Amino acid sequence: MEINRSAPAIAEGRLQINADPHTVFSVIAGIAEWPSWNPDVKSVKIDDAVEPGATFRWKSGPSSLTSTLQVVDPPREIAWTGTTMTIKAIHVFRFEPNEGGTLARSEESWDGALARLFKSSSRKSIDKAIKNVLSHLKTEAERRTG
């Protein structure tokens, strides 16, 4: 899956994680557990199995989001689309074996009236969110690896 490259706010990040791709994938795919390792996520409610089409509701910062899983391809990729306050987001994580661990890549795009109106602050917010989630993901995956 690809993000919307023509959206007004786009961010990309990558980080080497000292854990195998299956472990890294299991951390991000454990959606109900996000608040336990990612302080930016206040709550998550997912009623379905983690598979394409599953919907989850979550709070991150001041936003309440509804997201739908689009791709669940362990341990390589997980992606979802979501909406909040007129913003349409696409978030993609990709994992590949690298140097005895995992190279984690995350990309996100925001489109919609608010993202266009507040382009600069949207770009800053999305960039910070990508950096934070990768950092927290690294900490938790490496913790699970021991």
C-alpha positions in Angstrom: 0.0 0.0 0.0 1.2 3.5 -0.7 0.5 6.8 1.1 -1.0 9.7 -0.8 2.2 11.4 -2.2 0.2 14.5 -3.3 -1.3 15.1 0.2 -0.4 18.4 1.9 1.3 16.6 4.9 3.6 13.7 4.4 6.2 12.2 6.7 8.6 9.3 6.4 11.0 7.7 8.8 13.2 4.7 9.3 15.0 3.1 12.2 17.2 0.1 12.8 15.7 -2.1 15.5 17.7 -4.9 17.2 14.9 -7.4 17.0 13.8 -9.8 14.3 11.0 -8.7 11.9 8.5 -11.1 13.5 9.0 -9.5 16.9 8.8 -6.0 15.5 5.6 -6.8 13.5 4.0 -8.5 16.5 4.5 -5.3 18.5 2.8 -3.0 16.0 0.1 -5.6 15.1 -0.9 -5.9 18.8 -3.1 -2.9 18.3 -5.0 -3.3 21.6 -1.7 -3.2 23.5 -0.4 0.1 21.9 -1.2 2.2 25.1 1.1 -0.1 27.1 4.2 0.8 25.2 3.4 4.0 23.3 2.7 7.0 25.6 1.2 8.9 22.7 -1.7 6.5 22.4 -4.2 7.0 25.2 -6.7 4.2 24.4 -7.6 1.7 21.7 -10.7 -0.4 21.0 -10.6 -3.1 18.4 -13.3 -5.8 18.3 -12.1 -7.7 15.3 -9.1 -9.9 14.5 -6.1 -8.0 13.1 -6.8 -8.5 9.4 -7.7 -6.3 6.5 -11.1 -4.7 7.0 -10.9 -4.6 10.8 -11.8 -1.3 12.3 -10.3 0.2 15.5 -11.0 3.4 17.4 -8.2 5.1 19.3 -7.1 8.3 21.0 -3.7 9.8 20.2 -3.0 13.2 21.7 -6.0 15.4 21.3 -7.5 13.3 18.5 -10.0 10.5 18.4 -9.5 8.4 15.3 -11.3 5.7 13.5 -9.0 3.5 11.4 -9.4 0.5 9.1 -6.7 -2.0 8.5 -5.9 -2.3 4.8 -2.8 -4.5 4.7 -1.7 -7.2 7.2 1.2 -9.1 5.7 3.3 -10.5 8.6 6.2 -9.8 9.1 6.6 -7.4 6.2 3.8 -4.8 6.2 0.9 -3.4 8.1 -1.1 -0.4 6.9 -4.3 1.4 7.7 -6.4 4.3 6.7 -8.1 6.6 9.2 -10.1 9.8 9.7 -10.3 12.5 12.3 -11.5 16.1 12.1 -11.7 16.1 8.2 -8.2 14.6 8.0 -7.8 11.5 5.9 -4.7 9.6 7.0 -2.8 6.7 5.4 -0.2 5.0 7.6 2.2 2.3 6.3 4.8 0.3 8.3 7.3 -1.9 6.4 9.9 -4.2 8.0 12.8 -5.9 6.4 15.7 -8.0 7.9 18.8 -5.9 8.2 22.1 -6.4 9.9 20.8 -9.1 12.3 17.8 -7.0 13.2 15.0 -5.1 11.4 14.9 -2.0 9.3 11.6 -0.4 10.2 10.1 2.1 7.8 7.0 4.2 8.5 5.2 6.6 6.2 2.1 8.6 6.7 0.0 11.1 4.7 -2.7 13.5 5.8 -5.2 15.0 3.3 -8.3 17.0 3.8 -9.4 20.6 4.6 -7.5 21.0 7.9 -4.3 19.4 6.6 -4.5 21.9 3.6 -5.4 24.9 5.8 -2.7 24.2 8.4 -0.1 22.7 6.1 3.0 23.7 8.1 1.7 22.6 11.5 0.3 19.4 10.0 3.7 18.6 8.5 5.4 19.2 11.9 2.9 17.1 13.7 3.0 14.2 11.4 6.8 14.2 11.3 7.0 14.2 15.1 4.4 11.4 15.3 6.5 9.2 12.9 9.7 9.8 14.8 8.0 9.0 18.2 6.2 5.8 17.1 9.4 4.4 15.6 11.3 5.2 18.8 8.7 3.6 21.0 8.4 0.6 18.7 12.2 0.1 18.9 12.2 0.3 22.7 9.4 -2.2 23.0 10.6 -4.7 20.4 14.1 -4.7 21.9 12.6 -5.1 25.4 10.7 -8.1 24.2 13.8 -9.5 22.6 15.7 -9.2 25.9 
